[in-house]
Amino acid sequence: MLKSSSTELWGCYDLAMLDLDGVVYIGPDSVPGAASHLAAAAAAGMKLAYVTNNASRPPRAVAAHLTELGVPAQAADVVTSAQAAARLLAAELPSGAAVFVIGGLGLVEALQEEGLRPVQSSAEEPLAVVSGYSADVPWRTVAEGAILVERGLPWVASNTDMSVPTPQGRGPGNGVLVEAVASFAGRRPIVAGKPLAPLFEETRRRVGGARPLVVGDRLDTDIEGAHNAELDSLLVLTGVTGVTELVTATPEQRPSYISADLEGLGAVHTAPERTPAGARLRNWCATVVGGSLRVEGTGKHEDWWRVVATAAWGHLDDTGQRVDTSGIEVPR
């Protein structure tokens, strides 16, 4: 269930591990208010790390994009799944070892940073294979890498996200490529990115922070990843999570806190009180009657979401059934 904080979150946690798409920006545009909320968090002493499953762009490119959107960032503030994947490989391979890359520049530079040699030819005698999203990877590279995986070379995937945002809408992500290679080779990769722990561990190594808070918009990557890394999390509602996703969340996909946007970093959070039929917080009351969720009251937008989540999760845990939300209306 949700947690309460004794003070603003930036006073409880010293590092925010921030997802990007849906949290800081949506496609090419900044999330409204994100720049000012992050500036306030930094001024309060909170370290900011921008943590992304996207392995296609090197950190300097991500930092430049953030700076263009009014969020000042350096390459050292950005941690990618490509870097986490390279770290996993470097721990198992000798320095200078060749690694076959099914991916792009983000993976190439991450491997070089770890003292490994990225290649895209089996003639270079690679000792492992790494794969990550790249819009420009040719099929011959995928095929040659898949053959190496089938032969038994160690294989690390940056992430298994099934979709990525594109200018044309939702497109196939690295998870689609992973499934293709795995189906051919009959093997599964070691995964570096969210929702698994290596990317969060890499972030702490690079940025520091004794009390991290994961901030994201997706339950199945950001929030579940925080759970796997045994970290608290803040769900923001500027991305893909809506009522349907929230009320069906299983315990490993439930955030510690919920906020409309990044302003929640500077807020004191109060968890709802459980009631026999649901939950209550200030002037909002959510109840489950005959399997249907009802919400009454008025007040803050975030409090509505918090009572809805608490009542729905309680019902799911008690009965094994998701609540019917067809009769509720999300406040603006």
C-alpha positions in Angstrom: 0.0 0.0 0.0 1.0 3.7 -0.3 3.3 5.3 2.1 3.3 8.6 4.0 6.3 10.9 4.1 7.4 12.9 7.1 8.4 15.8 5.0 8.7 16.7 1.3 10.1 13.8 -0.7 13.2 15.8 -1.6 13.9 15.9 2.1 13.4 12.1 2.6 15.4 11.0 -0.4 18.7 12.4 -1.7 18.6 11.0 -5.3 15.8 10.9 -7.8 16.2 8.2 -10.4 14.0 9.8 -13.1 12.6 7.9 -16.1 12.4 10.2 -19.2 9.6 9.6 -21.7 6.3 10.2 -19.9 8.0 11.8 -16.9 10.4 14.6 -18.1 9.3 14.7 -21.8 6.8 13.2 -24.1 8.3 12.7 -27.5 10.1 15.9 -28.5 8.3 18.1 -26.0 8.8 18.7 -22.3 6.1 17.6 -19.8 4.5 20.9 -18.7 6.1 22.2 -15.5 8.8 19.5 -15.5 11.7 21.9 -15.8 10.6 24.1 -12.9 9.8 21.1 -10.7 13.2 19.6 -11.3 15.0 22.9 -10.7 13.2 23.2 -7.4 14.2 19.7 -6.4 17.9 20.4 -7.3 17.8 23.6 -5.3 16.5 21.7 -2.3 19.6 19.5 -2.5 18.3 16.4 -4.4 20.5 14.8 -6.9 18.9 14.1 -10.3 19.7 11.1 -12.4 18.0 10.5 -15.8 17.7 6.8 -16.1 16.5 5.3 -19.4 16.0 1.9 -20.9 16.7 3.3 -24.4 20.1 2.1 -25.5 20.2 3.9 -28.8 21.5 7.3 -27.8 24.7 7.9 -25.8 24.4 10.0 -22.6 25.7 13.2 -24.1 22.9 13.1 -26.7 20.2 12.6 -24.0 21.7 15.4 -21.9 21.7 17.8 -24.9 18.0 17.0 -25.6 17.2 17.7 -21.9 19.1 20.9 -22.0 17.2 22.0 -25.1 14.0 21.4 -23.2 15.1 23.7 -20.3 16.3 20.8 -18.0 20.1 21.5 -17.6 21.9 18.2 -17.7 25.4 16.8 -18.2 26.3 13.4 -19.7 27.3 12.2 -16.2 23.6 12.8 -15.1 22.3 10.3 -17.6 22.5 6.5 -17.1 21.3 4.2 -19.9 20.6 0.5 -20.1 23.5 0.3 -22.6 25.9 1.3 -19.8 24.4 -1.3 -17.5 24.7 -3.9 -20.1 28.3 -3.0 -20.8 29.1 -3.2 -17.1 27.6 -6.7 -16.9 29.8 -7.8 -19.8 33.0 -6.1 -18.5 32.6 -8.1 -15.3 32.8 -11.4 -17.2 35.1 -10.7 -20.1 38.8 -9.8 -20.3 39.8 -6.2 -21.1 39.7 -5.6 -24.9 37.5 -8.5 -25.6 35.4 -8.2 -28.8 31.6 -8.0 -28.3 29.2 -8.4 -31.2 26.7 -5.5 -31.2 23.1 -5.8 -32.4 22.3 -2.1 -31.9 23.7 1.4 -32.4 25.9 4.1 -31.1 24.7 4.0 -27.5 25.9 0.4 -27.1 29.1 1.0 -29.0 30.2 3.9 -26.8 29.1 2.1 -23.6 31.3 -0.9 -24.5 34.3 1.3 -25.3 33.9 3.1 -22.0 34.2 -0.3 -20.2 37.4 -1.2 -22.2 35.6 -3.7 -24.5 35.8 -3.7 -28.3 32.4 -3.5 -30.2 32.3 -5.4 -33.5 29.7 -6.4 -36.0 31.4 -9.3 -37.7 31.8 -12.8 -36.5 35.2 -12.8 -38.2 36.4 -10.6 -35.3 35.9 -13.6 -33.0 33.6 -11.9 -30.5 33.3 -13.5 -27.0 29.8 -12.3 -26.3 26.7 -10.6 -27.9 24.9 -7.5 -26.7 21.6 -6.2 -28.2 19.7 -3.0 -27.8 17.2 -0.8 -29.7 18.4 1.0 -32.8 16.2 2.3 -35.5 19.0 1.7 -38.1 20.2 -1.8 -37.3 20.4 -3.9 -40.5 18.8 -7.3 -40.7 22.1 -8.9 -41.6 23.5 -7.7 -38.3 20.5 -9.2 -36.4 20.9 -12.5 -38.3 24.7 -12.8 -37.7 24.3 -11.9 -34.0 21.4 -14.5 -33.6 23.7 -17.2 -35.1 26.3 -16.4 -32.5 23.8 -16.6 -29.7 22.6 -20.0 -31.0 26.2 -21.1 -30.9 26.3 -20.4 -27.2 28.0 -17.0 -26.8 26.9 -15.1 -23.7 24.1 -12.7 -24.6 23.1 -9.5 -22.7 20.1 -7.5 -23.8 19.8 -3.8 -22.8 16.1 -4.2 -22.1 12.9 -6.1 -23.2 10.5 -3.2 -23.7 8.0 -4.3 -26.3 7.3 -0.8 -27.5 9.0 2.6 -28.0 7.5 6.0 -28.8 8.1 7.2 -32.3 6.9 10.3 -34.3 4.3 8.1 -35.9 3.1 6.7 -32.6 3.9 3.5 -30.6 6.5 1.3 -32.4 8.2 -2.0 -31.8 10.9 -1.9 -29.2 13.9 -4.0 -28.3 11.8 -6.6 -26.7 10.5 -7.5 -30.2 14.1 -8.1 -31.4 14.9 -10.0 -28.2 11.9 -12.4 -28.8 13.0 -12.9 -32.4 16.6 -13.8 -31.5 15.5 -15.9 -28.5 13.0 -17.8 -30.7 15.7 -18.6 -33.2 18.4 -19.4 -30.8 16.3 -21.2 -28.1 18.0 -19.1 -25.4 17.1 -16.1 -23.2 19.4 -13.2 -22.5 20.6 -11.6 -19.3 18.7 -8.3 -19.1 20.3 -5.1 -17.9 17.5 -2.6 -18.0 14.3 -2.0 -16.1 12.4 -3.8 -14.5 15.6 -5.6 -13.4 18.1 -4.3 -10.9 21.4 -3.7 -12.9 20.3 -0.3 -14.3 19.5 1.0 -10.8 22.7 -0.4 -9.4 24.6 1.3 -12.3 22.9 4.6 -11.5 24.0 4.5 -7.9 27.6 3.7 -8.9 27.7 6.7 -11.2 25.6 9.3 -9.5 25.8 8.4 -5.8 23.0 8.8 -3.3 22.3 6.9 -0.1 18.5 7.2 -0.2 17.3 6.9 -3.9 13.7 7.3 -5.1 12.7 5.9 -8.4 10.3 8.2 -10.4 8.4 6.9 -13.3 5.1 6.6 -15.2 5.1 2.9 -16.1 4.1 0.2 -13.5 5.7 -2.7 -15.4 9.2 -1.1 -15.8 9.8 1.8 -13.5 7.7 0.8 -10.5 8.3 -3.0 -10.8 12.0 -2.1 -11.3 12.1 -0.2 -8.0 10.5 -3.1 -6.3 13.1 -5.5 -7.7 15.9 -3.1 -6.5 14.2 -2.8 -3.1 13.8 1.0 -3.6 10.8 3.3 -2.9 9.1 4.8 -5.9 6.9 7.8 -7.1 4.4 7.2 -9.8 3.6 10.3 -11.9 0.4 10.5 -14.0 1.9 12.3 -17.0 2.6 9.2 -19.0 1.0 5.8 -19.8 -0.6 4.8 -16.4 -4.4 5.4 -16.1 -7.1 4.1 -13.9 -7.3 0.8 -15.6 -3.6 0.0 -15.1 -3.5 1.4 -11.6 -6.4 -0.6 -10.1 -5.1 -3.9 -11.5 -1.5 -3.4 -10.2 -0.2 -6.4 -8.3 2.0 -5.8 -5.2 5.3 -5.7 -7.1 3.9 -3.0 -9.4 2.5 -0.7 -6.7 4.3 2.6 -6.1 5.2 4.0 -2.7 3.7 7.4 -3.6 1.4 8.9 -6.3 1.5 12.4 -7.8 0.0 14.2 -10.7 3.5 15.2 -11.9 7.0 16.0 -10.7 5.6 18.6 -8.3 5.2 15.6 -6.0 8.9 15.7 -5.3 8.3 18.8 -3.2 5.1 17.6 -1.5 4.4 15.9 1.8 2.5 12.7 1.0 -0.2 11.3 3.2 -1.4 7.7 2.7 -5.2 7.0 2.7 -6.8 5.3 5.7 -8.2 1.9 5.0 -11.9 1.4 5.7 -13.9 -1.8 5.8 -15.3 -1.1 2.3 -12.4 1.0 0.8 -10.3 4.0 1.7 -10.5 7.6 2.8 -8.2 10.6 2.6 -9.3 14.0 3.6 -12.5 14.8 1.7 -12.3 11.8 -0.7 -13.9 8.5 0.1 -13.6 5.4 -2.2 -15.7 2.3 -1.6 -16.2 -1.0 -3.4 -19.9 -2.1 -3.6 -20.8 -5.3 -5.4 -17.4 -5.2 -7.1 -17.9 -1.7 -8.4 -15.7 1.2 -7.3 -17.5 4.4 -6.1 -15.7 7.7 -5.3 -17.3 10.6 -3.4 -16.0 13.9 -2.2 -13.9 16.7 -3.4 -10.3 17.9 -3.0 -6.9 17.5 -4.5 -6.5 15.5 -7.7 -3.7 13.4 -6.2 -5.9 12.4 -3.2 -8.5 11.1 -5.6 -6.0 8.8 -7.2 -4.6 7.7 -3.9 -8.0 6.6 -2.4 -8.9 4.9 -5.7 -5.6 2.9 -5.7 -5.9 2.0 -2.0 -9.5 0.8 -2.2 -8.9 -1.1 -5.5 -5.7 -2.8 -4.2 -7.4 -3.8 -1.0 -10.3 -5.4 -2.9 -7.9 -7.2 -5.3 -5.9 -8.6 -2.4 -9.0 -9.7 -0.5 -11.0 -11.2 -3.4 -8.6 -11.8 -6.2 -10.9 -9.7 -8.4 -10.3 -6.3 -10.0 -12.8 -3.6 -9.3 -15.2 -2.3 -11.9 -14.2 1.3 -12.6 -16.8 2.0 -15.4 -18.9 4.2 -13.1 -16.2 6.6 -12.0 -15.0 9.8 -13.5 -11.4 11.0 -13.2 -11.3 14.6 -11.9 -9.6 17.1 -14.0 
